[in-house]
Amino acid sequence: MNSKRKNKIRLNFLEPQEFTCFQCQEKFEARYNPAIGMPSQKNYWSYWIDKDWNYKEVRRKPENKRGEKICDSCLKSIWLNRNWELLDQINRNRKQTLSSYIYHQVI
């Protein structure tokens, strides 16, 4: 396989993937994170609510078995609007992560 084709395949793999947010039902793109071998963890609702989240186990599953996806704007609105029904589901340590992401404008 020539190097141009190999690079093209690699670049296609790193392109953002499109998902549908379970909260607002809008489509959004999640960037691929090569360090963990899957799209960004912050867009998986399970990442926020499951204290035993392990990306190594999750990335082995097919995409449709990885759980509900949530967009950045919904995550931000949950935090800023104090949606207690959803905030109470979020793991305590992840709440600190979420507030940091919002403060540093990651989300």
C-alpha positions as CSV (number, residue, x, y, z in Angstrom):
1,M,0.0,0.0,0.0
2,N,1.5,3.3,-1.0
3,S,2.0,6.0,1.7
4,K,-0.5,8.5,0.1
5,R,-3.3,6.0,0.4
6,K,-2.3,5.0,3.9
7,N,-2.3,8.6,5.0
8,K,-5.7,9.2,3.4
9,I,-7.2,6.2,5.3
10,R,-5.7,7.4,8.5
11,L,-7.1,10.9,8.0
12,N,-10.6,9.6,7.2
13,F,-10.5,7.6,10.4
14,L,-9.6,10.7,12.4
15,E,-12.5,12.8,11.0
16,P,-15.3,13.7,13.5
17,Q,-18.2,11.2,13.8
18,E,-21.8,12.3,13.7
19,F,-24.2,11.3,16.5
20,T,-27.6,12.2,17.7
21,C,-28.0,13.7,21.2
22,F,-30.4,11.8,23.4
23,Q,-31.4,15.0,25.2
24,C,-32.2,17.5,22.4
25,Q,-32.4,15.0,19.4
26,E,-30.0,17.2,17.4
27,K,-27.1,15.8,15.4
28,F,-23.6,16.8,16.5
29,E,-20.1,15.8,15.7
30,A,-17.7,14.3,18.2
31,R,-14.0,14.4,17.5
32,Y,-12.0,11.2,17.4
33,N,-9.4,11.0,20.2
34,P,-6.5,8.9,19.0
35,A,-5.1,8.5,22.5
36,I,-8.0,6.4,23.6
37,G,-9.0,5.0,20.2
38,M,-12.5,6.2,20.1
39,P,-14.5,9.5,19.9
40,S,-14.2,11.9,22.9
41,Q,-15.5,10.4,26.1
42,K,-17.3,13.6,27.2
43,N,-20.0,12.9,24.6
44,Y,-21.0,9.6,26.2
45,W,-23.6,10.0,28.9
46,S,-22.3,6.8,30.5
47,Y,-19.0,8.6,31.1
48,W,-20.7,11.1,33.3
49,I,-23.0,8.8,35.3
50,D,-21.0,5.5,35.6
51,K,-18.3,5.6,38.3
52,D,-16.8,2.4,36.8
53,W,-16.5,3.8,33.2
54,N,-13.5,2.2,31.5
55,Y,-12.8,3.4,28.0
56,K,-10.7,0.2,27.3
57,E,-13.8,-1.9,27.7
58,V,-16.1,0.6,26.0
59,R,-14.0,1.0,22.9
60,R,-14.2,-2.8,22.2
61,K,-18.0,-2.5,21.9
62,P,-19.6,-1.6,18.6
63,E,-20.7,2.1,18.5
64,N,-24.4,1.3,18.8
65,K,-23.7,-0.6,22.1
66,R,-21.7,2.2,23.8
67,G,-24.7,4.0,25.2
68,E,-26.4,7.3,24.8
69,K,-24.6,10.3,23.3
70,I,-24.9,13.9,24.6
71,C,-23.9,17.1,22.8
72,D,-21.7,19.8,24.4
73,S,-24.6,22.4,24.5
74,C,-26.8,20.0,26.4
75,L,-24.0,19.2,28.9
76,K,-23.4,22.9,29.4
77,S,-27.1,23.7,29.8
78,I,-27.5,20.9,32.4
79,W,-24.8,22.5,34.4
80,L,-25.7,26.2,34.0
81,N,-29.5,25.7,34.3
82,R,-29.0,23.4,37.3
83,N,-31.2,20.6,35.9
84,W,-31.2,18.6,39.1
85,E,-32.9,15.6,37.7
86,L,-29.9,15.0,35.4
87,L,-27.2,16.6,37.7
88,D,-28.0,14.1,40.4
89,Q,-27.2,11.3,38.1
90,I,-23.7,12.6,37.4
91,N,-20.9,11.0,39.4
92,R,-19.5,13.4,42.1
93,N,-15.9,13.3,40.6
94,R,-17.3,13.9,37.1
95,K,-19.2,17.0,38.3
96,Q,-15.9,18.6,39.1
97,T,-14.6,17.6,35.6
98,L,-17.8,19.1,34.0
99,S,-17.4,22.4,35.9
100,S,-13.8,22.5,34.9
101,Y,-14.6,21.8,31.2
102,I,-17.2,24.6,31.2
103,Y,-14.9,27.1,33.1
104,H,-12.0,26.4,30.6
105,Q,-14.4,26.5,27.6
106,V,-13.7,22.9,26.6
107,I,-17.5,22.6,26.3
